[in-house]
Amino acid sequence: MATRRLGHTVNVKGPRGQSVDVKFFTDGAIRFRLNEAGPMMIRYAFLPGSGQNVIVELTPTAGSPWTAQTKG
């Protein structure tokens, strides 16, 4: 298997300090990492045919620091 070459990385900051790294590789692959976010689950994934939008939704589960904080 050939070594995958990284083309570009973007870091996105969320409203409560969340941090996501999006890595774009020269072969067209995309990887994203949610920093200090686990545990998470895939709630929804839409992986259609060629040339269409791809959507992946992750949801924090109990114990994740990204779980929504509610005021009591």
Secondary structure, 3 states (H helix, E strand, C coil): CCCCCEEEEEEEECCCCCEEEEEEECCCCEEEEEECCCCEEEEEEECCCCCCCCEEEEEECCCCCCCCCCCC
